[in-house]
Amino acid sequence: MNDQISTLRDDIAFMRELAEEGRSPPLVGGLILVAAGVVFSLASLGHWTIAAGLVAESPWSYAAIWGTATVLFLGFLVLFKAREASRPGAHAPGNRAAGMAWAGVGWGIMTLIVCLNLVCWRAQSLAPLMMIPSMVMILYGLGWSVAAVVSRQRWIWLVAVGSYLAAIVTAWFSASADVYLIYAGAIMLLITVPGVVLMRQEPSLTV
């Protein structure tokens, strides 16, 4: 209980300091974005090596790669979430809104994958799966758009626009195995790199 009271007191002091300076609390969760970017960009590279014929594997290898990546990310999420939530300003309205938006992006991606696989099964065609990279980048764009609004940081709008442009580019290359190489680069550029920037802006746990 004393620890909770101390944390709340520090949080209030941090928010008061920001209010006096006319600033909004910095976004938290950069470490989670970095973890997501690294894990899923590596998964995309693995997918590309198989699709491009660089590695001889069975089609089930795709499911193994993305399934393993998802489990790894969920493990990182459980490991880091409590740590990020303890940062000063983490429970500010802006951070709560951004967190809910990114949670929605995550659930949206999982629902999208399930729906596209159902469409493939019903249509007896794998063609709908070609849209996964583009649709995921669109969802990333939505997440960054919310983050840009609540944080009032203009550079995040550039990341959001970049995500939408990446969706168009990956759609153009969707019939090529190279789409997953492009997708890996887009994830690194639009998830991992911004995540690192946000980490550098986050207040210290000792504030």
N, C-alpha and C positions, 0 to 999 in steps of 0.2 A: 504493500500500500504506500509506504514512504517513497519507494522508487517511482511509483506512478505519479504521486503528488509532485515530486521533484521534476519529473519529465514534463508534466503539465505546466509547472512554473517556468521552466526553461523555454517551453514552446511559446507561452504567453509573452515572455520577455523578448524573444526573437521576433514575434509578430509585431510587438509594439515598436521595436527598433526599426523594422521595415516600414511601418506606417508613418513614423516620424520622418523617414527619408523619402516617403512618397513612392516606394517600390512595392512590387508584388512579390510574394514568396517564390523563390526559384522552384522550378519543377524538380521533383525527385523521381527515382526509378530508373536513372540512367544505367545503372549496373544491370538491371533486368533487360533493358533494351540491348545492351552490349552482348549479354549472354544469348539472347534470341538471335541477334544478327550473326554471331560467330557460329552457333550451332546450325542454324538453318542455311546459311551460306555454304557451309561445309557439306551439308546434306545435298544441296543443289549441285555442288561440284561432283559429288559422288554419283548423283543421278546422271549428270552429263557424261561422265566417263563411260557409263554403261550404254547410254543412248547413242553415243558417238562411236561405239564399238571398240573403245580403247581397252575395255575390260570385258571379258566374256563371262557373263552371269545370267541367271535365269530371270524372267520377268518379275518373279516374286522378290527379287533383290530390291526393287523400287520400294515395295511396301516395308521391307526390313529397314532400309535406309531412313525413310521418313518416320517410321514407327519408333526407331531408336532415337532419332533426333527429337521427337516429341516427348518421349520419356525423359531424356536428358534435360530438356528445357524445363519440364514440369518439376524435375528435381531441383534445378537451379532456382526456379520460382519459389518453391517452398523454402529453400535455404536462404534466399535473399530478401523475401518479402517482409519478414518481421524486422530485419535490419534496416531496410529502407523506410518502413513505417515509423521507426523511432527517430528519424531525423527531424530537426526543428522545421516547422511549417508543413510537415507531411500531411497534416489533417486540415490544412486550410481549404476553403471551398474550391479554389482553383486546382489544387492538387487532387482533391477528391473527384472533381469532375473529369480531370485528365485520366485518373486511374480507372474510373468507370468506363471512359471511352475506350481505353486500351483493353480493358477486360471484355468489352463488347466486341472489339476487333478480334480478340482471341476466340471467343465463342462463335463469332461470325465465320472465321476461317474453318473451324472444326465442322460447323454445320454445313458450310459450303462443300467441303470435301465429301461428307456423307451424301449430300444431295446429288453431287455430280457422279458419284459412284453408283447411286441408284438409277440415275438417268442412263448411264452406260450399260448397266445390267438390263434395264427395260428396253433400251434401243439396240442392244447387242452391238454397241460401237464404243470404241475408246476415244472417239473424237472430242466429246465434251471435256475430257481431262486436259486437253490442250489449252483450255482457258484458265487453268488454275493460277499460273504466274500472274497473269493480267488482273484477275479478280482479287488476288491477295494484295497486289500493289494498290489497287483502288481502295481496299479496306485500310491499308497503311496510310494512304492519303487522307482518309477520313479521320483516322486517329491523330495524325499530325495537324490537321485543320483545327480540331478541338484544342489540341495543345497550344497551337498558335494563338487562338482566341483568349484562352484563360491565362496564358503567360505574358501576352502582349510583346512577344519577341518576334521581330520581323523576320529574322533568319529562319525561324521554324516554318514560316509560310513558304520559303524557298524549298524546304524539304518536302512539304505537302505537295507543292506544284511538281517537284521532281518525281514524286511517287506516282502522280497521275500520268506524267509523261512516260515514266517507265512502264506503266500499264499499257500504253499505246505501242511502245517499242516491242514489248514482249508479245503483244498480240500480232504484230507484223511478222515476227520470227517464230510464231507458235508452231508452224509445221516443220521447223528445223530442230535438230537435236541441240544446236547451239543456243536455243532459247534458255536452257538451264544454266549455261555459262554466263549469259547476260543477266539472268535472274540472280545468280550468285553475286555478281558484281553490284547489282542494284541493291540487294539486301545489305551488303557491306557498306555501300555509300550512303544509303538512306535510313538504315537502322543502327548499324554499329557505330559509324562515325558520329552521327548526332547524339547517340547514347554516351559516347566518350565526352563530347562537349557538355552535355547535361551533367555528367559526373563531376566535371571540373567546376561547374557552377553551384553544385549542391553544398549546403552548409555542412560543417563538420558535425559528427555525432557528439562532439564534446562542447558544442556551442552552448 
